[in-house]
Amino acid sequence: MTEGGRWVGAPVPRKEDEALLTGHARFIDDMEPVPGLRHAALLRSPHAHADIVSVDISNAVSHPGVHGVVTGVDISAATRPIPSAVRVPIDYYPMAVDKVRYAGEPVALVAAEDRYVAEDALELIEVEYRPLPPVMDLDAAMDDDSPLLHEAVGSNVVHHRSFRYGDPETAFAEADRVVRLDWTFPRYSSTPMETYGAVAQFEPAPDRYTIWSNFQGPFILHALMCGALGVPGNRLRLITSPQSGGSFGIKQGMYPYMVLLAAASRLLGVPLKWIEDRLEHLVGSSAASNREDAVEAAFRNDGTLIGLKFLNVVDVGAFIRAPEPASVYRMHSASNGAYRVGNIYVDNRLVTTNRLPIGLNRGYGGPQFFFALERAMDAGARALGIDIAEIRRRNFIPRDSFPYRAPAGAIYDAGDYEAGLDRALELAGYEELRAGRDRARDEGRLFGIGMATAIEPSGSNMAYVTLAQTPEERARAGGRSGGLGTCTISVDPTGSVTVKTVSTPAGQGHATVAAQVAADALGLTPDDIDVVTEVDTLTGAWSLASGNYANRFSSVVIDAIGEAARLVADKVRAVAAEDLEVAAEDVELADGTARVVGVPEKALPFRRVAAKTHWHPAGLPDGMTPGIFETAIVSPPGLGPPDERDRVASAVTFGFICDLAAVEIDRGTGRVEVRKYVSVHDVGNVLNPLIVEGQILGGFAHGVGGALMEEMVYDEEGNPLSGTFADYLCVTAPEMPALTVGHVDTPSPHTALGAKGMGDGCSMLAPTAIANAVADALGREDVDPPFTLNRVWDLVADGGGAG
Amino acid sequence: MLRIKPGTRHRVTVTVNGRRHGGFAEARTLLSDFLRHELKLFGTHVGCEHGVCGACTVNIDGRAVRSCLRFAVQVDGAEIGTVEGLAEGGSLSPLQEAFRRHHALQCGFCTAGILISATQFLETNPDPTEDEVRDMLSGHICRCTGYEGMVRAILDVAGGSS
């Protein structure tokens, strides 16, 4: 508990931990929710691009232990294509029908008595392919004569929109200095330790589907799945497993597989279980987009940033899979970053290639956006001879300007960016660090310092995805806005409290923080409160949001928990007031009791008061409904649809991050050693410092991986070369640099507890801060992650360095 | 030498966490699958099934071993320790307590294997340096924590934290 007697804000140990530490927590592969399960395995395409000439399943079907086989033709007859916000003629089915478009795309499903037998039978399916030229190079994919992924679209460019805010042309014409960087950003993936998994059951009379899974939905994706399966929402019941072994966004990308399993369950007449294996995950789940972008930044000589141009070319993979193109629009309305710049041009081209479709990954669109903006800031500083910290200080949105309306519509709730910068410089020992760089260079060593700052949006407005549509298209499609949070709190006849959240956590500790919030409101301890985080779309209250991503728990869900707890508290106080013969306003809930304010001996046990609402309705105040079962659905303020000038308030809260990295590069090996890394965060009021620190450390690990090691590599033929954990290298303990964390927290006026969403954190900035440090060390701006030995050694050999 | 024909099942008896368990396995049945789906001991998790991530690590006759790289029939008669056996008498082991205190787990999926490795590591190296702890952890992948809490927890239990 904090000194102020509150649980919120205290480093409460996690409720989740004991079951996880003792092996008693249950994940999807531990569950057999219905009898008669068959196990599914998927045949996946070995080709990146090929026509399917024929599929012969006869040998597989007759293999002992096999229940049945389903092909893409079967699935296309049983489902409808899954749409996205980009209105192009692409029929996206969860299984290839007449053509494969990436190596790893499902081609057939076998259901068998166990997974071993199912995989045996996969080898008995004979598929004849007619290979087509693979489309792997982004530039070539945009040529008029390129082979096409989707012939009906007529181009591999499936989406192209440009946006102007302010007067970018004049700003660039009047600039003293324009910095342009052409950059590539690698494709990488969050690879949670638990892969996708689902059990799907079709039942007739009436036709309905139930899917148990570790899905990070349901939200808007439930509606898309209903459309694909051709059922109303009450005939598609989604139930999430008690625990999910990490997600970082990527487990939203599994819904096509859930549609596939549901349809296959119907076709085969048995419930199906499918647990994705790691090899499947690395070629067939999802990834962040690789990009080949350019950024231009217009500066005055004094370092004032007066204009920005973002020229984005996004590889979406073989299909544009909802909620894409969200990754390129999540940051759009905050395209000015942490700066005052008002003149902005954005050009977005989304291109299909023969790679795995992209989707949510930690930071969702942030790593790519901030790579452009923050690389341009460091490059601009070097071009103008201004210190990298000073150029940011001169451009920051001043602390007295909040709430701040960004040119593209975001409303930044609160912040003190300069204080965050000062804290980072202090923690880094910036003057000494620079002196150390000078000494290192005098000795001929390659030493560099880089910086990056970010605003961290949280609690997405689901309307932002419709920026992919023109204002006219949006008008035709009807209104969409907001991002709702839901919570139900009940007190049962024994007086015990259960909180049900709709936030599909995957390790973030939502149960612990929910219990802290409810405990404060009800005068109980977190141990008194059980929290259920499993979602059941049929029996529990829930509503829409763009998805459970963008750090929405502490900006949106938390307010729903607080509101539901307030409703429960009001009822308990009203019941107690009658028994204590005082007014409800004079009753407080504290120490497990309902008691008279100022007269603590006049108290009734909370449990007894709450239980009375069930046991003795006649003894309740006049007009009160019996029982306690309170649901709150909250809509954050100010999240309207985009206006006719494509401005939209894209998120509820905006945190701030300031990262500083110092690296030394070994000339002999190309090894980038991170000598110092400082990260200062503004997360608003801290709900649980233990969990906040854990999120920051975890985000940093993803960022370091993206900066130094991780890349999903394909060869020119479209063969995935990083299909195992021996080839796709995740960061392990010895590779992790030390992280120094600081805070300059400004409470958010947009949330009841003043918290902001957090969690993406340094995953968005570490690739950029480290790239900036590498650029500084080498004295060149053409540096792109991942900074692997080969790549950096080539850079060193090619140009020397700043020393 | 024992020969098991493909497609036939063989009885495997093991002692897991001090209790005798028996079940059937084909020659190709992985120990990880045998523990989870035959013995219904779901505390051991499978993260990659090709020997890299370390999530499935169990203790076999005193050594930490990846259970996805063993066949069940290879361990007939062995003493196996899994995460379910670490908390004795219903109370968390000092290492489990330290993991909780130092927020060394988030989703907890990789944790079972790491606890098994770290427990055996501390038995053979009771006072490790931080580098040694990190080197031991390099046999495991965790995507949530950045490893910092684990390093602190293991050093804390070892008494090497200063």
Interface residues (C-beta under 8 A of the other chain):
Chain A: P13 R14 E16 D17 E18 L20 L21 T22 G23 H24 A25 R26 F27 D29 D30 Y116 S190 T191 P192 M193 E194 Q243 S244 G245 G246 F248 D277 R278 L279 A506 G507 Q508 G509 L690 I691 E693 G694 L697 G698 F700 A701 H702 T724 F725 A726 C730 V731 T732 A733 P734 M736 L739
Chain B: E26 R28 T29 R36 L41 F42 G43 T44 H45 V46 G47 C48 E49 H50 V52 C53 A55 T82 V83 E84 L86 A87 L92 Q96 F99 R100 R101 H103 L105 Q106 C107 G108 F109 C110 T111 A112 L115 D131 V133 R134 D135 L137 S138 H140 I141 C142 R143 C144 T145 G146 Y147 E148 G149 M150 V151
